[in-house]
Amino acid sequence: MRVIDLSSPVDANQWEPDAVVHKIMTPAEGAVHMSEEMKAHFGIDFDPSVLPNGELLSLDTFTPTSHTGTHVDAPAHYGTVTAYGEPRTIEQMPLEWFLRPAVVLDVRDQPVGVAVLEKELARIGYQPQPLDIVILHTGASEYVGTQKYFTDFCGLDGPATDFLLDLGIRVIGTDAFSLDAPFGDTIRRYQATGDRDVLWPAHFAGRRREYCQIERLHNLEAVPSVGFRLSCFPVKLVNSGAGWTRAVALLDD
C-alpha cells in the first residue's frame, strides 16, 4: 500500500488571515519548567541540573484556529438552526464517513456548477457511490503560504452541492481555502445583485442537509482520479465546528 500525504501544513512562518503563533520551550527550559511544576503542584524539590546537559523535553505551543491547515468542517460550523435538528459538532460525526473511497474531480480555473461536475465525471467514467468522498482539485494549493491562497480560487455553487448530496455524498473536499467562492467575490456579487443565494451556498446547504467539508487539501496531483481511499479522521475537539486532519490517500499496489 502506498500512503500519500494530501495535507497542507500548519506553519507559523506562512501568511494566514488569523496568524498562527508558535512558541517553543526548549529541552533546557522544559527541565526548569518541570522542576517548577513539581514544586508547585506536588511539593517536590528537583534540581534540573542533574539531567544530562540540564535538559528534559521540549514543548511546542501552537495557537491556530480550528480552520487552520487541512481540516474537516462539522455541521455545527454552518449555523445553529438546521432542517434536521441540532447540528452535530466534530467529535460527534460518524468515523465511517472519514475512511472511504474517494474521487478527485479536476475543476481548475472555473466556477464549479452542476454542468462542470457532470462533464468531469463523464470524462473519468465514474459514478460516485453513496458515502464516497468527492474532492475538488481547483489548483488553489499552489498558492499555499501566500495571501493569494485566500483570494484566488474557485468555489462550489449551491445546485452543485445539492447534486453531490443527492448522490449520497456526505464528505466533500477541496484544495482551496473554502468550498465556497472567495469571501470578497461573494460579497461583491451580493452587492451587485442583491441575490442572497450567492452568500456561501455550499456552506449554507449544510443547514438543510447534514454533511461535512474538508478544506485546504494539498498535493492532489499526486493521486489518480479514482482507485484510492481517503483517510481524513478529524481531531476530537469537543464542541468544535471543525477539527484538523492529516489527510492521506491510501493506494493499493
ZISULLIN-V381755 format. One record per residue. N is the residue number from 1. RES is the residue in one small letter. PHI is phi in degrees with one decimal (* if undefined). PSI is psi in degrees with one decimal (NA if undefined). Layout:
BEGIN
n: {N/N}
res: {RES/RES}
phi: {PHI/PHI}
psi: {PSI/PSI}
END
This chain:
BEGIN
n: {1/2/3/4/5/6/7/8/9/10/11/12/13/14/15/16/17/18/19/20/21/22/23/24/25/26/27/28/29/30/31/32/33/34/35/36/37/38/39/40/41/42/43/44/45/46/47/48/49/50/51/52/53/54/55/56/57/58/59/60/61/62/63/64/65/66/67/68/69/70/71/72/73/74/75/76/77/78/79/80/81/82/83/84/85/86/87/88/89/90/91/92/93/94/95/96/97/98/99/100/101/102/103/104/105/106/107/108/109/110/111/112/113/114/115/116/117/118/119/120/121/122/123/124/125/126/127/128/129/130/131/132/133/134/135/136/137/138/139/140/141/142/143/144/145/146/147/148/149/150/151/152/153/154/155/156/157/158/159/160/161/162/163/164/165/166/167/168/169/170/171/172/173/174/175/176/177/178/179/180/181/182/183/184/185/186/187/188/189/190/191/192/193/194/195/196/197/198/199/200/201/202/203/204/205/206/207/208/209/210/211/212/213/214/215/216/217/218/219/220/221/222/223/224/225/226/227/228/229/230/231/232/233/234/235/236/237/238/239/240/241/242/243/244/245/246/247/248/249/250/251/252/253}
res: {m/r/v/i/d/l/s/s/p/v/d/a/n/q/w/e/p/d/a/v/v/h/k/i/m/t/p/a/e/g/a/v/h/m/s/e/e/m/k/a/h/f/g/i/d/f/d/p/s/v/l/p/n/g/e/l/l/s/l/d/t/f/t/p/t/s/h/t/g/t/h/v/d/a/p/a/h/y/g/t/v/t/a/y/g/e/p/r/t/i/e/q/m/p/l/e/w/f/l/r/p/a/v/v/l/d/v/r/d/q/p/v/g/v/a/v/l/e/k/e/l/a/r/i/g/y/q/p/q/p/l/d/i/v/i/l/h/t/g/a/s/e/y/v/g/t/q/k/y/f/t/d/f/c/g/l/d/g/p/a/t/d/f/l/l/d/l/g/i/r/v/i/g/t/d/a/f/s/l/d/a/p/f/g/d/t/i/r/r/y/q/a/t/g/d/r/d/v/l/w/p/a/h/f/a/g/r/r/r/e/y/c/q/i/e/r/l/h/n/l/e/a/v/p/s/v/g/f/r/l/s/c/f/p/v/k/l/v/n/s/g/a/g/w/t/r/a/v/a/l/l/d/d}
phi: {*/-96.6/-118.3/-118.5/-72.6/-117.9/-107.4/-91.9/-81.1/-104.3/-135.4/-66.6/-88.6/-99.6/-74.4/-138.7/-58.6/-109.0/-58.2/-86.5/-105.2/-124.3/-109.2/-113.7/-95.8/-69.1/-56.6/-67.8/-65.7/-63.5/-65.8/-66.1/-60.1/-62.9/-61.6/-68.0/-67.0/-61.9/-68.3/-70.6/-97.5/-126.0/67.9/-105.4/-91.0/-143.9/-92.0/-66.0/-68.8/-77.0/-74.9/-55.4/61.8/66.8/-115.7/-113.4/-137.0/-82.1/-147.3/-104.5/-116.2/-104.6/-124.0/-101.3/-90.9/-71.8/-109.9/-84.4/68.4/-69.1/-149.8/-110.9/-86.5/-96.2/-54.8/-63.4/-69.8/-84.2/150.7/-93.3/-116.0/-131.1/-79.7/-118.6/107.2/-64.8/-69.7/-80.2/-89.0/-63.7/-74.9/-93.4/-75.8/-67.3/-62.1/-61.8/-71.8/-110.8/-140.8/-141.6/-57.6/-128.5/-133.1/-104.6/-107.7/-81.5/-123.8/-60.4/64.7/-156.3/-58.9/-99.8/-112.8/-60.1/-60.8/-65.0/-64.0/-62.9/-63.6/-70.1/-63.4/-66.4/-63.1/-88.5/66.7/-136.7/-110.6/-56.8/-100.5/-51.9/74.1/-58.5/-99.6/-101.1/-117.9/-96.2/-94.6/-91.6/86.4/-67.2/-65.2/-65.4/-99.6/-53.9/92.3/-124.0/-66.3/-61.8/-60.5/-97.6/-129.5/-116.7/-159.7/-104.5/-109.7/-94.3/-86.1/-62.3/-59.2/-68.0/-62.5/-63.8/-56.9/-70.1/-65.4/-62.6/-80.2/93.0/-73.5/-122.8/-136.8/-117.8/-117.4/-151.8/-87.5/-89.9/-62.9/-143.5/-70.7/-84.1/-62.5/-54.0/-54.4/-61.4/-62.6/-60.1/-67.2/-62.8/-67.3/-65.7/-64.5/-78.3/-115.0/72.3/-86.6/-68.6/-67.1/-85.8/-83.3/45.1/-64.7/-67.8/-67.1/-69.6/-59.7/-71.2/-83.6/-93.9/-141.3/-76.7/-160.6/-119.7/-117.4/-112.7/-111.7/69.6/-68.4/-152.6/66.6/-67.1/-68.1/-86.7/-120.8/-74.1/-63.2/-139.3/94.4/-146.3/-107.8/-110.5/-106.3/-145.8/-62.2/-78.0/-62.3/-81.7/-91.4/-65.4/64.4/-103.5/-81.8/-160.0/-150.7/-65.0/-143.7/-95.6/-76.9/-135.9/-93.2/-113.8/-117.2/-78.5/-73.7}
psi: {134.0/140.6/120.2/124.6/126.1/26.9/144.9/155.2/158.9/105.6/117.1/-13.8/-5.0/153.9/133.9/147.0/-40.2/102.4/140.0/129.0/127.1/112.8/132.5/122.8/116.7/164.0/-36.3/-43.1/-34.0/-34.1/-44.7/-42.1/-43.9/-41.5/-42.1/-38.9/-41.6/-39.5/-43.9/-40.3/-26.6/-1.4/24.9/129.4/131.9/128.9/108.9/-13.6/-15.6/-13.0/151.1/122.2/13.7/23.6/144.7/-97.1/151.7/165.0/123.7/132.9/116.5/143.3/79.1/175.6/171.7/-5.2/13.7/137.9/-170.4/127.3/163.4/126.8/134.0/162.6/-31.1/-19.7/-26.6/-15.4/169.3/-17.7/123.6/167.8/-8.9/14.5/-164.9/124.8/138.8/147.3/173.1/-35.2/-9.9/-7.6/145.8/130.3/-26.5/-20.2/-20.4/14.0/87.0/160.0/143.5/155.3/133.2/125.2/123.4/104.6/30.9/138.7/33.4/142.3/140.1/104.2/-176.1/-44.3/-37.7/-43.4/-45.3/-41.5/-42.7/-39.1/-38.5/-37.9/-42.8/-6.9/44.8/137.9/112.6/140.9/156.7/134.5/2.8/154.7/121.8/127.0/131.7/120.2/95.4/-14.5/0.5/-23.6/-15.9/-16.1/7.5/134.8/-1.9/165.7/-28.2/-25.5/-26.3/-1.1/-21.4/85.9/169.4/140.8/165.4/130.5/174.8/-52.2/-36.2/-36.3/-46.9/-35.3/-45.7/-41.0/-33.5/-26.5/-3.7/10.5/135.4/-4.6/120.1/131.0/162.8/151.9/2.0/171.0/-32.8/150.1/-27.9/169.9/161.3/147.0/-48.4/-42.4/-43.1/-47.9/-40.6/-40.1/-37.1/-44.1/-31.4/-30.2/-24.6/9.8/110.4/-18.2/-14.8/-5.7/101.8/54.9/-34.4/-42.9/-46.4/-18.5/-27.2/-7.2/-23.3/-33.3/133.5/122.5/168.6/155.6/147.2/119.2/153.8/38.0/170.5/157.4/29.9/-22.1/-10.7/-5.4/154.4/169.3/-39.3/172.6/23.5/164.4/149.5/128.8/119.8/46.6/126.0/147.6/142.8/74.3/106.1/132.8/25.2/148.3/-2.5/164.0/140.1/154.3/144.8/90.0/129.0/145.7/137.6/115.5/125.4/127.4/NA}
END
